[in-house]
Amino acid sequence: MSCLHGKKNEKKLSLPLSALKGVGPRRSALLERLGLRTLEDLLFFFPRRYEDRRNVKKIAELVPGAPSVVYAAVSAVEVRPLPGRGRLLTTCRFSDGSGFLDAVWFNRRGLDRILAEGVRAALYGTPSLRASVFEMTEPEFELIKSEKGVEAPFSGIFPIYPSTEGLPRKWFRGVACGAVKEYHALAEEELPASVIEKNGLMPISRAIYEMHMPGSPESWKEARRRLAYGELFALHLTLAASRKERAESSSPRIVKGPLFEALIAGLPFKLTGSQRRVIEEIFADGTSGRPISRLLQGDVGCGKTLVAVAFAAGVCDGGAQCAVLAPTEVLAEQLYRQAEGYLAPLGVKCALIKSNLPARERKEALDGLAEGFVGVVAGTQALFSDEIKFKNLGAVIIDEQQRFGVRQRARLLKNGARPHLLMMSATPIPRTMALTLYGDLDISVIEDKPAGRAPVETRIIGGDQLIKLMRFIAEEIVSGGRVYWICPRVEEDGNSGLPAAVKRFEWLGRKLPPVKMSLIHGQMESAEKDEALSTFREGRSQLLVGTTVLEVGVDVPEATVIVIESPERYGLSQLHQMRGRVGRGARRGLCVLLSMKPEDTERLRIFASTNDGFEIARADLELRGAGEIAGTAQHGLARFRVADLQRDCLLAERARDDAREFLEKEGTAALTAGLRAEIEGASPENLS
């Protein structure tokens, strides 16, 4: 998060990269593929890793497989053709008095004229030993023109940048480092001086320089700490400002009235302790008149939907309407069915808005919302339509909230004066990360699962057990169970080799002829998907083949087995979501991971060893990194260049405390212009 303000500096840093020497129109277009358009973009485009080239070796000291720098002179050059049109192999033998090193390059025409006999050069590469002579393939090199040796980068810590085809690595490094040397001092400080002093942070201009050309591992660590802290501080300022604005607002009261009491009294089971606690937390906010803005977290199958329905009943008790937003029509319809099943017997009119709704039903739903007859409405992005008017929208429930950007959420919230917001997620997130991602929200967690629900057993099998699996599935279906079969692709792709749902559906039809089957995937029309799911839900088919469209929200209590092909294609949290589709009824569930990559079984064993979503989330973080599971891009606030929510959890806590303290003591007026602009730009209407 760069805040490089100041008229003169801003003007210079907004120059296009074509203004740099050596960057023409063709390479400017290639740089745009990396998101690089201006000098400022380039300054904040940091290396993805570094190579330590400080340790220079004699040839005799080289170790096979250990990247090294060598200073040596060319003693012989050979260029010979290779099979194939125009292919060449250039071999240069180098010597430094301690031994010989052969460096080979492919198709480098004219290289024999640059590396002529007697020329001294610095080489960097990974040596191998061949017939008692060391060899480097395609080493980087730089000519040595003086007896004093060679200047950096061959004698320092070397930046390695993300690359794109058509941009030579050496050229890009030269352009980036040249721009940093010339322009890094123009970066204006965005953090308040008191915050910099309190945390012992280096100036931003120095941090930029050290990130590109670190003098030592220690200086790089300090530079990274400075930039990560700046990103986290800006984020938490925004979240704190949002909290403050919410605390000063008011919303319709939510009460435990007749609808709520009748709902709870009519349940054929007891709420878990976690469910009761979370309901109390939600209603404590609602009865105060303070806008609810809460994230409801819980593992798959913990009963979040019932909590949401109880909340909706309280909204209706208060005389307001409730909108339920889902990322897919499959999930929206399921939420509608669940809400209607609980609330319609109590006299609450429920409606479903989706893309293919018949005109008459659509008009009836729209009129009901506008006139206040409809108390609860479920839908997808169709709820964002300008034609939808609410008489009194009191609350918005968003299921699988990580699927929605902040701008989408804000559009719906604008339909009411200040509706309450309850967001639900079945993607468990460790608490420290949750507090950073959703610091503007209150967080409630449902830890318990309904009584009597057994954990789902997970087994890992290979392709050699496929026939055995067929027999098991046939037996399971005969005994009354139903089966999901998940494939990573819809259609076959000749290059990927991944199983495709359509082909697998046809194959299973031949192997299990008595079994009735359905097919569902994202490329089908809504009506086709609805029919496939209804057929499976009602028991007219016993095996549902599909893609990850089945990942969330599909609730069929009779489903006992889920087969996931190529599980190595998914993160552990995504596998956990899919596993949660079974074992929701009286019978024990089984998840079968059909893997064709035995080398990946260790990661899958981690998944198979536990049903705890939070434990799986922690493992997923370690294996994949924070951005993969936490939905930071979807959140719309945490677009970090440097910060990592797993790695920097302690730094995030400090930035959070500092941001809150600064706002309380100094207020937004004391912030730099850059940070004020970021907070204003991060308002819901401006976030994507």
JOBELVEN-V30702 format. One record per residue. RES is the residue in one letter. PHI is phi in whole degrees, 0 to 359 (* if undefined). OMEGA is omega in whole degrees, -180 to 180 (none if undefined). NEAR is the number of other ideal C-beta (glycine too) atoms within 8 Angstrom. Layout:
BEGIN
RES,PHI,OMEGA,NEAR
RES,PHI,OMEGA,NEAR
END
This chain:
BEGIN
M,*,-177,11
S,266,175,8
C,235,-174,13
L,259,-176,13
H,251,-166,11
G,116,-168,7
K,304,-176,5
K,293,-179,6
N,297,-180,12
E,299,-180,10
K,297,-179,8
K,294,-176,10
L,287,177,14
S,271,178,8
L,299,177,9
P,292,-179,7
L,294,177,14
S,296,178,8
A,286,179,7
L,281,178,10
K,296,178,4
G,89,180,8
V,252,179,11
G,267,-179,7
P,302,-177,6
R,295,-179,7
R,286,173,11
S,300,179,12
A,295,178,8
L,292,178,12
L,296,179,12
E,298,176,9
R,300,178,7
L,268,-178,9
G,79,-176,7
L,253,-180,10
R,237,-175,8
T,237,176,11
L,300,178,14
E,299,177,10
D,304,-177,11
L,290,179,13
L,300,-177,14
F,261,174,9
F,261,-169,11
F,270,178,8
P,301,178,9
R,276,175,6
R,198,-179,5
Y,225,172,10
E,245,179,9
D,273,-178,7
R,250,-179,12
R,281,-175,7
N,266,180,7
V,273,-177,8
K,248,163,9
K,284,-179,9
I,303,-179,15
A,294,-178,6
E,266,-177,7
L,297,177,13
V,241,179,7
P,306,179,8
G,88,-179,6
A,257,180,8
P,304,-173,6
S,212,171,13
V,255,179,12
V,229,171,15
Y,257,-177,12
A,203,180,12
A,247,179,10
V,286,178,15
S,254,178,8
A,199,179,7
V,226,178,12
E,225,176,7
V,239,179,9
R,222,-179,7
P,286,175,5
L,245,176,8
P,305,-177,3
G,109,-174,5
R,295,173,3
G,73,-177,5
R,278,-177,10
L,228,172,12
L,237,177,11
T,253,179,13
T,240,176,11
C,246,175,14
R,267,180,11
F,250,176,16
S,217,174,11
D,236,-180,12
G,93,-180,3
S,260,-178,7
G,172,-177,9
F,243,179,10
L,224,175,18
D,264,176,13
A,249,-177,14
V,240,177,12
W,227,179,9
F,255,172,10
N,57,177,7
R,253,-177,8
R,294,179,5
G,85,-178,6
L,294,180,11
D,294,177,10
R,279,178,6
I,282,179,8
L,262,179,11
A,281,-179,9
E,305,180,7
G,95,-180,6
V,287,177,10
R,262,-177,9
A,211,169,14
A,261,-179,12
L,241,174,15
Y,229,179,14
G,185,180,12
T,253,-176,9
P,280,168,14
S,232,-178,10
L,250,-179,8
R,227,180,7
A,53,177,3
S,70,177,3
V,242,177,9
F,290,-179,14
E,221,172,12
M,238,178,14
T,260,179,9
E,53,178,7
P,288,170,9
E,285,-179,7
F,214,176,10
E,215,-178,8
L,291,176,8
I,260,-174,10
K,256,178,3
S,221,-180,5
E,284,-177,3
K,282,-179,3
G,106,-176,9
V,237,180,8
E,282,174,5
A,308,18,6
P,270,-178,10
F,290,180,12
S,246,-177,11
G,216,177,10
I,269,-165,14
F,258,-180,11
P,282,175,12
I,242,-174,9
Y,263,169,11
P,303,-173,6
S,242,172,7
T,219,-176,8
E,300,179,5
G,99,179,6
L,247,179,11
P,303,-176,5
R,301,-179,9
K,295,179,7
W,297,-178,9
F,298,180,11
R,299,179,11
G,297,180,9
V,294,-177,12
A,296,-177,13
C,293,176,12
G,298,179,10
A,294,180,12
V,296,179,14
K,302,-174,9
E,277,-169,6
Y,241,-174,12
H,299,-178,13
A,293,180,5
L,280,-180,10
A,291,-178,14
E,271,-176,11
E,293,179,10
E,260,-179,14
L,276,175,13
P,300,-178,11
A,301,-179,7
S,296,180,8
V,289,178,12
I,299,-179,11
E,295,-178,7
K,301,-175,7
N,259,178,9
G,61,-176,4
L,268,175,11
M,284,178,9
P,301,-176,8
I,296,-180,14
S,298,178,11
R,292,179,10
A,298,178,15
I,299,-179,15
Y,299,-177,12
E,291,177,14
M,291,180,13
H,273,-176,13
M,223,-176,13
P,294,177,12
G,282,-179,7
S,198,175,7
P,302,-179,7
E,292,-180,6
S,292,176,10
W,296,-180,13
K,299,179,8
E,292,178,11
A,295,179,16
R,297,179,11
R,301,-180,10
R,298,-177,12
L,288,178,15
A,296,178,14
Y,301,180,15
G,301,179,12
E,294,-178,13
L,291,178,15
F,296,178,13
A,297,177,14
L,300,-176,14
H,288,171,16
L,298,180,15
T,298,-180,13
L,295,179,14
A,295,178,14
A,296,178,11
S,296,178,9
R,299,-179,10
K,297,179,9
E,296,179,8
R,294,-179,11
A,296,-179,7
E,266,-179,5
S,257,175,9
S,225,-178,6
S,219,178,14
P,302,179,12
R,286,176,8
I,248,-173,16
V,232,172,11
K,274,-178,7
G,266,-177,9
P,301,-180,6
L,296,-180,14
F,299,-177,13
E,296,179,9
A,294,178,9
L,299,-177,14
I,295,-179,9
A,294,-176,6
G,273,-179,8
L,291,180,9
P,279,-179,3
F,212,179,6
K,268,173,5
L,294,174,11
T,288,178,13
G,301,179,7
S,295,179,12
Q,299,180,13
R,298,-180,9
R,297,-178,9
V,295,177,13
I,300,178,12
E,297,179,8
E,298,-178,11
I,294,-177,17
F,289,176,12
A,299,175,8
D,290,-173,13
G,296,-179,15
T,286,180,9
S,280,-175,6
G,85,177,6
R,281,-180,10
P,301,174,12
I,286,172,14
S,216,-167,9
R,227,173,14
L,260,178,13
L,259,-179,15
Q,257,176,12
G,189,180,13
D,292,178,12
V,301,178,9
G,80,-176,10
C,272,178,13
G,98,179,13
K,295,-176,11
T,299,179,10
L,295,176,11
V,299,179,14
A,296,178,14
V,296,177,13
A,298,176,12
F,298,179,16
A,299,177,16
A,298,177,15
G,295,176,17
V,297,179,16
C,294,175,15
D,300,179,13
G,277,177,13
G,84,-178,7
A,245,179,12
Q,253,-178,17
C,231,176,16
A,252,180,17
V,245,-174,17
L,250,180,14
A,233,-177,14
P,282,-179,9
T,229,178,10
E,293,177,12
V,301,-180,12
L,290,179,14
A,301,180,16
E,295,179,12
Q,295,179,11
L,298,177,14
Y,299,-180,13
R,299,-179,8
Q,293,179,11
A,298,-180,14
E,296,-180,9
G,299,180,7
Y,275,-168,12
L,262,-179,17
A,301,177,10
P,299,179,6
L,267,177,11
G,97,179,6
V,270,178,11
K,281,179,10
C,246,-179,14
A,222,177,13
L,237,176,12
I,247,176,14
K,214,-169,12
S,296,-174,7
N,258,-179,6
L,292,177,10
P,305,-173,5
A,304,-178,6
R,294,180,6
E,294,180,8
R,296,180,10
K,297,180,8
E,298,179,9
A,294,-179,14
L,295,178,11
D,297,-180,9
G,297,177,12
L,292,-178,15
A,294,-177,9
E,267,177,7
G,91,180,9
F,288,179,7
V,273,-179,12
G,271,-178,12
V,227,177,16
V,233,176,15
A,245,179,16
G,179,177,14
T,255,177,13
Q,301,177,6
A,303,178,10
L,291,177,12
F,278,-176,8
S,301,180,7
D,295,-179,3
E,285,-178,5
I,273,179,12
K,239,177,8
F,257,173,11
K,286,-178,8
N,203,180,10
L,286,-178,12
G,260,-176,15
A,203,175,18
V,235,174,16
I,251,-180,14
I,243,178,12
D,268,-175,14
E,51,-170,13
Q,300,-178,11
Q,295,179,10
R,278,-176,7
F,245,173,11
G,283,-178,9
V,296,-180,12
R,296,178,12
Q,298,179,10
R,297,-178,14
A,297,180,11
R,301,-180,8
L,289,-179,12
L,296,179,12
K,289,179,6
N,284,178,10
G,226,179,11
A,302,173,4
R,198,-177,8
P,292,172,16
H,294,-179,15
L,230,174,13
L,238,180,14
M,250,-178,11
M,242,178,16
S,216,174,11
A,261,175,13
T,267,-177,12
P,297,179,12
I,232,176,12
P,309,-168,10
R,302,-179,7
T,300,178,10
M,294,180,14
A,299,180,12
L,295,178,12
T,280,-179,15
L,291,-172,14
Y,234,-179,11
G,295,177,12
D,273,-177,10
L,247,163,9
D,279,-175,9
I,237,173,11
S,240,-178,12
V,236,172,8
I,264,-177,16
E,271,-173,6
D,275,170,9
K,248,180,8
P,308,-178,10
A,300,176,6
G,88,-179,5
R,275,-177,9
A,279,176,7
P,297,179,6
V,281,176,13
E,281,-180,8
T,238,178,11
R,235,178,9
I,249,179,10
I,229,177,10
G,253,-179,8
G,298,-179,6
D,289,179,4
Q,255,-175,8
L,296,-179,8
I,295,177,6
K,299,178,8
L,297,179,12
M,300,180,10
R,297,180,8
F,298,-180,8
I,298,179,14
A,301,179,11
E,295,-180,8
E,297,-180,11
I,292,178,13
V,300,-179,6
S,277,175,6
G,107,180,5
G,277,174,12
R,230,-167,14
V,229,168,15
Y,263,173,15
W,227,-173,13
I,255,175,13
C,241,-177,15
P,283,-178,11
R,228,176,12
V,278,-179,10
E,245,178,7
E,291,174,7
D,238,-174,9
G,303,-177,4
N,270,-173,4
S,276,-175,6
G,71,-178,4
L,274,178,10
P,297,-179,10
A,247,-176,12
A,299,-177,14
V,297,180,11
K,294,179,10
R,294,177,13
F,300,179,11
E,294,-180,8
W,296,179,8
L,295,177,13
G,297,178,9
R,281,-176,6
K,278,-178,7
L,233,-172,11
P,301,-180,6
P,286,-174,4
V,279,175,11
K,275,-173,7
M,232,174,13
S,231,180,12
L,234,178,12
I,217,175,14
H,201,-172,11
G,292,-179,6
Q,273,180,4
M,279,173,10
E,294,-178,6
S,303,-179,10
A,297,179,7
E,293,178,9
K,296,179,13
D,300,-179,11
E,294,179,8
A,299,-179,15
L,290,178,13
S,298,179,8
T,301,180,10
F,288,-178,14
R,299,-177,7
E,275,177,6
G,88,177,8
R,285,167,6
S,229,-176,11
Q,249,-179,11
L,226,-179,16
L,248,179,16
V,262,-179,13
G,196,176,15
T,253,-177,13
T,287,170,10
V,302,179,11
L,270,-173,12
E,298,-175,7
V,231,165,9
G,80,-179,11
V,273,-174,10
D,239,177,8
V,235,-175,10
P,304,-178,7
E,283,-180,9
A,288,-175,15
T,242,-176,14
V,227,170,15
I,231,177,16
V,255,180,12
I,244,178,14
E,278,-180,11
S,50,-177,13
P,298,178,13
E,295,179,9
R,284,-172,6
Y,245,170,11
G,288,-178,10
L,296,180,15
S,293,177,13
Q,292,175,10
L,301,-180,13
H,296,176,12
Q,301,-179,12
M,293,178,16
R,301,-179,15
G,291,178,12
R,283,-178,12
V,242,-180,14
G,75,-179,14
R,265,179,11
G,248,-177,8
A,284,-176,4
R,268,180,7
R,292,-179,8
G,263,178,15
L,227,175,13
C,248,-180,14
V,250,177,12
L,264,-178,14
L,266,-173,14
S,254,176,14
M,258,-179,6
K,236,-179,8
P,302,-178,6
E,291,-178,4
D,263,-173,9
T,293,-180,10
E,298,177,6
R,298,180,10
L,291,177,13
R,296,176,9
I,302,180,11
F,295,-177,15
A,292,-174,9
S,280,-176,5
T,212,172,7
N,253,-179,6
D,279,-177,7
G,298,-180,13
F,290,176,9
E,295,178,8
I,296,179,15
A,299,178,15
R,297,178,9
A,296,180,11
D,296,177,13
L,300,-180,13
E,295,-176,7
L,276,-170,8
R,244,-176,9
G,95,-172,7
A,294,-173,12
G,296,-176,7
E,284,-174,8
I,245,-171,13
A,268,178,13
G,67,-177,10
T,296,179,13
A,295,178,8
Q,294,-179,9
H,297,175,12
G,88,-179,10
L,248,-170,12
A,267,176,11
R,265,-172,7
F,273,169,11
R,272,-171,9
V,237,-174,10
A,297,177,14
D,228,-171,10
L,292,174,16
Q,278,-176,10
R,292,-172,6
D,253,-175,11
C,298,179,11
L,292,177,6
L,295,178,12
A,296,178,15
E,296,179,10
R,295,180,10
A,298,178,13
R,297,-180,15
D,296,180,8
D,297,-179,13
A,296,180,13
R,296,180,10
E,298,-178,8
F,296,180,14
L,295,179,13
E,294,-175,6
K,274,-171,6
E,255,-176,10
G,81,-177,6
T,294,-179,8
A,297,-178,5
A,274,180,7
L,284,172,12
T,295,-180,11
A,302,-179,8
G,296,-180,11
L,291,176,14
R,300,179,10
A,296,179,10
E,295,180,13
I,295,178,14
E,296,180,8
G,289,-180,7
A,266,175,10
S,297,-173,8
P,307,-178,9
E,293,-176,6
N,252,-180,8
L,272,177,12
S,248,none,5
END
